Amino acid sequence: MTTQLISSDLLWREHVANGRRDAVCEWLRANGLDPLAVMSTKEVVVEDAPRGGRQIRCHVIDKDATVPEERIVPLVVPPPYNWPVHDVDAS
C-alpha cells in the first residue's frame, strides 16, 4: 500500500510559499473537506481505502470543538500531478 503525503507542517509552508494555498484549499473542498477545519500542522495523506479506491486521511478541528479528530473521506479529485508529494511506504 502506498501512501502519498500531500501536506504536513513543512509541505504546507512550501505550498504557501509557491502560491498553491488557494489550490490546496479548493482541492480539499472538492473532496468534501472544509479547508478552514483541516489542520495545516498535521499530515494530509492519500492512501488506499480498505474496500478499494483511495481515501484522504487528515485531522480537522471543527468550529466549536476543543480537540482535533481524524477524518477520512473518499478521494474524489486527485491532487494535481505537479504538487510536491512524498510517497510513504505504509508496510
Secondary structure, DSSP 8 states (H G I E B T S, - for coil): -EEEEEE-HHHHHHHHHTT-HHHHHHHHHHTT--TTTB-TTS-EEEEE-TTSSEEEEEEE--TT-SS-EEEEEE--S---TTS--EEEE--
